[in-house]
Amino acid sequence: MAKEYTDEFRRDAVRMATTSGLTRPRLSSDLGVGVSTLNKWVQQHPLPDTALHGNVPKGDTMI
């Protein structure tokens, strides 16, 4: 049976995945969710300020 996660948990996971600097495999392991689940949450619920620009601070460039 699939485990149910709260909306708050999912939002926090997406925020961490897009801003923490941790790899998704590491973060998913820390959170106890599968990498594919975490990736799906990020695709379905991108954060407004990271959806277009990633987590690059203003003035910095992506390499």
KOLGU-4560 file (N, C-alpha, C; in nm, 3 decimals, padded with zeros to 5 digits):
<recs>
<n_xx: 00.083 n_yy: -00.117 n_zz: 00.000 ca_xx: 00.000 ca_yy: 00.000 ca_zz: 00.000 c_xx: 00.088 c_yy: 00.125 c_zz: 00.000 mol: A seq: 1 type: MET>
<n_xx: 00.054 n_yy: 00.224 n_zz: -00.081 ca_xx: 00.131 ca_yy: 00.347 ca_zz: -00.092 c_xx: 00.112 c_yy: 00.433 c_zz: 00.033 mol: A seq: 2 type: ALA>
<n_xx: 00.219 n_yy: 00.497 n_zz: 00.076 ca_xx: 00.213 ca_yy: 00.585 ca_zz: 00.192 c_xx: 00.156 c_yy: 00.720 c_zz: 00.150 mol: A seq: 3 type: LYS>
<n_xx: 00.073 n_yy: 00.778 n_zz: 00.233 ca_xx: 00.016 ca_yy: 00.911 ca_zz: 00.208 c_xx: 00.102 c_yy: 01.018 c_zz: 00.274 mol: A seq: 4 type: GLU>
<n_xx: 00.130 n_yy: 01.124 n_zz: 00.202 ca_xx: 00.209 ca_yy: 01.236 ca_zz: 00.254 c_xx: 00.121 c_yy: 01.360 c_zz: 00.256 mol: A seq: 5 type: TYR>
<n_xx: 00.138 n_yy: 01.444 n_zz: 00.356 ca_xx: 00.059 ca_yy: 01.566 ca_zz: 00.365 c_xx: 00.106 c_yy: 01.666 c_zz: 00.260 mol: A seq: 6 type: THR>
<n_xx: 00.018 n_yy: 01.760 n_zz: 00.227 ca_xx: 00.056 ca_yy: 01.866 ca_zz: 00.133 c_xx: 00.173 c_yy: 01.947 c_zz: 00.187 mol: A seq: 7 type: ASP>
<n_xx: 00.175 n_yy: 01.968 n_zz: 00.317 ca_xx: 00.284 ca_yy: 02.044 ca_zz: 00.379 c_xx: 00.417 c_yy: 01.970 c_zz: 00.362 mol: A seq: 8 type: GLU>
<n_xx: 00.416 n_yy: 01.840 n_zz: 00.381 ca_xx: 00.537 ca_yy: 01.759 ca_zz: 00.363 c_xx: 00.586 c_yy: 01.770 c_zz: 00.219 mol: A seq: 9 type: PHE>
<n_xx: 00.493 n_yy: 01.760 n_zz: 00.125 ca_xx: 00.531 ca_yy: 01.768 ca_zz: -00.017 c_xx: 00.588 c_yy: 01.905 c_zz: -00.051 mol: A seq: 10 type: ARG>
<n_xx: 00.523 n_yy: 02.012 n_zz: -00.001 ca_xx: 00.574 ca_yy: 02.148 ca_zz: -00.027 c_xx: 00.714 c_yy: 02.165 c_zz: 00.031 mol: A seq: 11 type: ARG>
<n_xx: 00.735 n_yy: 02.117 n_zz: 00.152 ca_xx: 00.867 ca_yy: 02.128 ca_zz: 00.214 c_xx: 00.971 c_yy: 02.048 c_zz: 00.136 mol: A seq: 12 type: ASP>
<n_xx: 00.932 n_yy: 01.931 n_zz: 00.088 ca_xx: 01.024 ca_yy: 01.848 ca_zz: 00.010 c_xx: 01.061 c_yy: 01.918 c_zz: -00.121 mol: A seq: 13 type: ALA>
<n_xx: 00.964 n_yy: 01.978 n_zz: -00.187 ca_xx: 00.991 ca_yy: 02.051 ca_zz: -00.312 c_xx: 01.083 c_yy: 02.170 c_zz: -00.284 mol: A seq: 14 type: VAL>
<n_xx: 01.055 n_yy: 02.243 n_zz: -00.177 ca_xx: 01.139 ca_yy: 02.358 ca_zz: -00.141 c_xx: 01.283 c_yy: 02.312 c_zz: -00.116 mol: A seq: 15 type: ARG>
<n_xx: 01.299 n_yy: 02.205 n_zz: -00.040 ca_xx: 01.434 ca_yy: 02.155 ca_zz: -00.012 c_xx: 01.502 c_yy: 02.105 c_zz: -00.139 mol: A seq: 16 type: MET>
<n_xx: 01.427 n_yy: 02.038 n_zz: -00.226 ca_xx: 01.485 ca_yy: 01.985 ca_zz: -00.349 c_xx: 01.534 c_yy: 02.096 c_zz: -00.441 mol: A seq: 17 type: ALA>
<n_xx: 01.470 n_yy: 02.213 n_zz: -00.435 ca_xx: 01.506 ca_yy: 02.321 ca_zz: -00.526 c_xx: 01.599 c_yy: 02.425 c_zz: -00.465 mol: A seq: 18 type: THR>
<n_xx: 01.618 n_yy: 02.421 n_zz: -00.333 ca_xx: 01.699 ca_yy: 02.526 ca_zz: -00.271 c_xx: 01.812 c_yy: 02.477 c_zz: -00.181 mol: A seq: 19 type: THR>
<n_xx: 01.810 n_yy: 02.352 n_zz: -00.139 ca_xx: 01.905 ca_yy: 02.308 ca_zz: -00.037 c_xx: 02.045 c_yy: 02.280 c_zz: -00.088 mol: A seq: 20 type: SER>
<n_xx: 02.058 n_yy: 02.249 n_zz: -00.216 ca_xx: 02.188 ca_yy: 02.213 ca_zz: -00.270 c_xx: 02.218 c_yy: 02.064 c_zz: -00.256 mol: A seq: 21 type: GLY>
<n_xx: 02.132 n_yy: 01.992 n_zz: -00.185 ca_xx: 02.150 ca_yy: 01.847 ca_zz: -00.175 c_xx: 02.107 c_yy: 01.780 c_zz: -00.305 mol: A seq: 22 type: LEU>
<n_xx: 02.167 n_yy: 01.667 n_zz: -00.336 ca_xx: 02.124 ca_yy: 01.593 ca_zz: -00.454 c_xx: 01.987 c_yy: 01.533 c_zz: -00.423 mol: A seq: 23 type: THR>
<n_xx: 01.909 n_yy: 01.510 n_zz: -00.527 ca_xx: 01.777 ca_yy: 01.451 ca_zz: -00.505 c_xx: 01.786 c_yy: 01.310 c_zz: -00.449 mol: A seq: 24 type: ARG>
<n_xx: 01.882 n_yy: 01.227 n_zz: -00.494 ca_xx: 01.892 ca_yy: 01.095 ca_zz: -00.431 c_xx: 01.921 c_yy: 01.104 c_zz: -00.280 mol: A seq: 25 type: PRO>
<n_xx: 02.009 n_yy: 01.195 n_zz: -00.241 ca_xx: 02.042 ca_yy: 01.213 ca_zz: -00.098 c_xx: 01.920 c_yy: 01.263 c_zz: -00.023 mol: A seq: 26 type: ARG>
<n_xx: 01.854 n_yy: 01.367 n_zz: -00.076 ca_xx: 01.738 ca_yy: 01.424 ca_zz: -00.009 c_xx: 01.625 c_yy: 01.323 c_zz: 00.001 mol: A seq: 27 type: LEU>
<n_xx: 01.600 n_yy: 01.250 n_zz: -00.106 ca_xx: 01.491 ca_yy: 01.152 ca_zz: -00.102 c_xx: 01.520 c_yy: 01.045 c_zz: 00.002 mol: A seq: 28 type: SER>
<n_xx: 01.645 n_yy: 01.005 n_zz: 00.015 ca_xx: 01.683 ca_yy: 00.908 ca_zz: 00.118 c_xx: 01.661 c_yy: 00.966 c_zz: 00.257 mol: A seq: 29 type: SER>
<n_xx: 01.702 n_yy: 01.090 n_zz: 00.277 ca_xx: 01.684 ca_yy: 01.156 ca_zz: 00.406 c_xx: 01.536 c_yy: 01.168 c_zz: 00.443 mol: A seq: 30 type: ASP>
<n_xx: 01.452 n_yy: 01.193 n_zz: 00.343 ca_xx: 01.309 ca_yy: 01.211 ca_zz: 00.368 c_xx: 01.231 c_yy: 01.080 c_zz: 00.371 mol: A seq: 31 type: LEU>
<n_xx: 01.292 n_yy: 00.974 n_zz: 00.322 ca_xx: 01.224 ca_yy: 00.845 ca_zz: 00.320 c_xx: 01.124 c_yy: 00.829 c_zz: 00.207 mol: A seq: 32 type: GLY>
<n_xx: 01.151 n_yy: 00.898 n_zz: 00.095 ca_xx: 01.066 ca_yy: 00.885 ca_zz: -00.023 c_xx: 01.154 c_yy: 00.843 c_zz: -00.140 mol: A seq: 33 type: VAL>
<n_xx: 01.093 n_yy: 00.789 n_zz: -00.244 ca_xx: 01.169 ca_yy: 00.749 ca_zz: -00.362 c_xx: 01.212 c_yy: 00.870 c_zz: -00.444 mol: A seq: 34 type: GLY>
<n_xx: 01.322 n_yy: 00.855 n_zz: -00.515 ca_xx: 01.371 ca_yy: 00.963 ca_zz: -00.601 c_xx: 01.267 c_yy: 00.999 c_zz: -00.706 mol: A seq: 35 type: VAL>
<n_xx: 01.203 n_yy: 00.899 n_zz: -00.765 ca_xx: 01.103 ca_yy: 00.927 ca_zz: -00.868 c_xx: 00.983 c_yy: 01.002 c_zz: -00.808 mol: A seq: 36 type: SER>
<n_xx: 00.947 n_yy: 00.971 n_zz: -00.685 ca_xx: 00.838 ca_yy: 01.042 ca_zz: -00.618 c_xx: 00.876 c_yy: 01.188 c_zz: -00.598 mol: A seq: 37 type: THR>
<n_xx: 00.995 n_yy: 01.212 n_zz: -00.548 ca_xx: 01.042 ca_yy: 01.349 ca_zz: -00.526 c_xx: 01.047 c_yy: 01.426 c_zz: -00.657 mol: A seq: 38 type: LEU>
<n_xx: 01.100 n_yy: 01.364 n_zz: -00.763 ca_xx: 01.105 ca_yy: 01.429 ca_zz: -00.893 c_xx: 00.965 c_yy: 01.463 c_zz: -00.944 mol: A seq: 39 type: ASN>
<n_xx: 00.870 n_yy: 01.372 n_zz: -00.923 ca_xx: 00.733 ca_yy: 01.396 ca_zz: -00.966 c_xx: 00.674 c_yy: 01.515 c_zz: -00.890 mol: A seq: 40 type: LYS>
<n_xx: 00.697 n_yy: 01.524 n_zz: -00.761 ca_xx: 00.645 ca_yy: 01.636 ca_zz: -00.683 c_xx: 00.703 c_yy: 01.768 c_zz: -00.733 mol: A seq: 41 type: TRP>
<n_xx: 00.832 n_yy: 01.770 n_zz: -00.764 ca_xx: 00.896 ca_yy: 01.893 ca_zz: -00.812 c_xx: 00.836 c_yy: 01.933 c_zz: -00.947 mol: A seq: 42 type: VAL>
<n_xx: 00.813 n_yy: 01.838 n_zz: -01.035 ca_xx: 00.753 ca_yy: 01.869 ca_zz: -01.165 c_xx: 00.610 c_yy: 01.917 c_zz: -01.152 mol: A seq: 43 type: GLN>
<n_xx: 00.535 n_yy: 01.858 n_zz: -01.062 ca_xx: 00.394 ca_yy: 01.893 ca_zz: -01.046 c_xx: 00.373 c_yy: 02.022 c_zz: -00.968 mol: A seq: 44 type: GLN>
<n_xx: 00.465 n_yy: 02.054 n_zz: -00.879 ca_xx: 00.445 ca_yy: 02.169 ca_zz: -00.791 c_xx: 00.571 c_yy: 02.255 c_zz: -00.781 mol: A seq: 45 type: HIS>
<n_xx: 00.616 n_yy: 02.313 n_zz: -00.892 ca_xx: 00.736 ca_yy: 02.398 ca_zz: -00.884 c_xx: 00.707 c_yy: 02.522 c_zz: -00.800 mol: A seq: 46 type: PRO>
<n_xx: 00.806 n_yy: 02.566 n_zz: -00.727 ca_xx: 00.791 ca_yy: 02.689 ca_zz: -00.649 c_xx: 00.790 c_yy: 02.807 c_zz: -00.745 mol: A seq: 47 type: LEU>
<n_xx: 00.709 n_yy: 02.909 n_zz: -00.720 ca_xx: 00.696 ca_yy: 03.022 ca_zz: -00.812 c_xx: 00.828 c_yy: 03.090 c_zz: -00.845 mol: A seq: 48 type: PRO>
<n_xx: 00.913 n_yy: 03.115 n_zz: -00.748 ca_xx: 01.037 ca_yy: 03.187 ca_zz: -00.774 c_xx: 01.148 c_yy: 03.099 c_zz: -00.831 mol: A seq: 49 type: ASP>
<n_xx: 01.130 n_yy: 02.966 n_zz: -00.832 ca_xx: 01.233 ca_yy: 02.879 ca_zz: -00.888 c_xx: 01.188 c_yy: 02.811 c_zz: -01.015 mol: A seq: 50 type: THR>
<n_xx: 01.063 n_yy: 02.827 n_zz: -01.052 ca_xx: 01.009 ca_yy: 02.755 ca_zz: -01.168 c_xx: 01.082 c_yy: 02.792 c_zz: -01.297 mol: A seq: 51 type: ALA>
<n_xx: 01.115 n_yy: 02.919 n_zz: -01.314 ca_xx: 01.179 ca_yy: 02.962 ca_zz: -01.437 c_xx: 01.329 c_yy: 02.980 c_zz: -01.423 mol: A seq: 52 type: LEU>
<n_xx: 01.377 n_yy: 03.007 n_zz: -01.303 ca_xx: 01.515 ca_yy: 03.047 ca_zz: -01.287 c_xx: 01.600 c_yy: 02.951 c_zz: -01.205 mol: A seq: 53 type: HIS>
<n_xx: 01.545 n_yy: 02.844 n_zz: -01.158 ca_xx: 01.622 ca_yy: 02.754 ca_zz: -01.071 c_xx: 01.650 c_yy: 02.824 c_zz: -00.940 mol: A seq: 54 type: GLY>
<n_xx: 01.756 n_yy: 02.787 n_zz: -00.874 ca_xx: 01.788 ca_yy: 02.852 ca_zz: -00.746 c_xx: 01.913 c_yy: 02.936 c_zz: -00.755 mol: A seq: 55 type: ASN>
<n_xx: 01.933 n_yy: 03.003 n_zz: -00.868 ca_xx: 02.047 ca_yy: 03.089 ca_zz: -00.891 c_xx: 02.016 c_yy: 03.228 c_zz: -00.837 mol: A seq: 56 type: VAL>
<n_xx: 02.094 n_yy: 03.278 n_zz: -00.742 ca_xx: 02.069 ca_yy: 03.412 ca_zz: -00.689 c_xx: 02.079 c_yy: 03.517 c_zz: -00.799 mol: A seq: 57 type: PRO>
<n_xx: 02.003 n_yy: 03.625 n_zz: -00.785 ca_xx: 02.003 ca_yy: 03.733 ca_zz: -00.882 c_xx: 02.146 c_yy: 03.786 c_zz: -00.898 mol: A seq: 58 type: LYS>
<n_xx: 02.187 n_yy: 03.803 n_zz: -01.021 ca_xx: 02.320 ca_yy: 03.854 ca_zz: -01.050 c_xx: 02.423 c_yy: 03.744 c_zz: -01.076 mol: A seq: 59 type: GLY>
<n_xx: 02.395 n_yy: 03.622 n_zz: -01.032 ca_xx: 02.485 ca_yy: 03.510 ca_zz: -01.056 c_xx: 02.449 c_yy: 03.448 c_zz: -01.190 mol: A seq: 60 type: ASP>
<n_xx: 02.540 n_yy: 03.370 n_zz: -01.243 ca_xx: 02.514 ca_yy: 03.300 ca_zz: -01.367 c_xx: 02.523 c_yy: 03.152 c_zz: -01.345 mol: A seq: 61 type: THR>
<n_xx: 02.451 n_yy: 03.078 n_zz: -01.425 ca_xx: 02.458 ca_yy: 02.932 ca_zz: -01.416 c_xx: 02.575 c_yy: 02.884 c_zz: -01.500 mol: A seq: 62 type: MET>
<n_xx: 02.645 n_yy: 02.786 n_zz: -01.452 ca_xx: 02.760 ca_yy: 02.731 ca_zz: -01.526 c_xx: 02.718 c_yy: 02.603 c_zz: -01.590 mol: A seq: 63 type: ILE>
</recs>
